[in-house]
């Protein structure tokens, strides 16, 4: 059997030895049972294993899945019908960087249209954690590879692990059986440079990124209020502008300033039909956590 060359999720419960999670095993459900979609865990990266165990609210990290998470809703028959190579994959580990500028803007990137997984969806820069990497090192590498931004310790005023998201593609069972299963680690990096200073250093990789945007707290509040899976109507706040300034990336890597309607960032994940340009469900969760850190820092300040 070929040796696994990826960082995989391992689970421990009630002090048991960590065991490699199965592809069809709900990571969140392992700690909460079938119905609850959020919990708190402790996590560590040890000997190329990402280990999750039970944690306390005071010292742990939040872990969440979508209410419509395909792994949560997968029937035994559907699980058994998955291809053997998919079942052998295990649960991968990813890292996403929430880069906050000195003037409290946050960087989001639109995934290139040609990507197989979540094309044309807005997310923070990120990707897989490679063997022998630390989470922060992996995040900085992915940030550099995708956006061209090279950040060094002196460029970062603070960093913290915000939370974990159980990500499955496709995002709903109505769109097909699961092909990928990840735990995404969201890391917040606070830069001592403004978003315009950071933007001037960016050289996005067109094979990965088709556009970039720096969002402020007002837009983020609207984005997280548009909850995926809810049917109730959503109205964009009247005090928000109708459009947002974005940087489009051509296939040749050329940058062009453009605008997008605010409504694009408030689109919800569709259950069927053609997917739409939107902010991913996991990113909305991370943005919610970011707003909480902003509120906490304002209280301290």
Buried (B, 14 or more C-beta within 10 A) or exposed (E): EEEEEBBBBBBBEEEEEBEEBBBBBBBBBBBBEEEEBEBBBBBEBEEBBBBBBBBEEEEBBBBBBBBBBBBBBBEEEBBEEBEEEBEEBBBBBBBBBBBBBBEBBBBBBBBBEEBEEBBBBBBBBBBBBBEEBEBBEBBBBBBBBBBBBEBEEEBBEEBEBBBBBBBBBBBBBEBEBBBBBBBBBBBBBBBEBBBEEBBEEBEBBBEBBBBBBBBBBEBBBBBBBBBBEEEEEEEBEEEBEEEBEBBBBEEEEEBEEEEBEBBBBBBBBBEEEEBEBBBBBBBBBBBBBBBEBBEEEEEEE
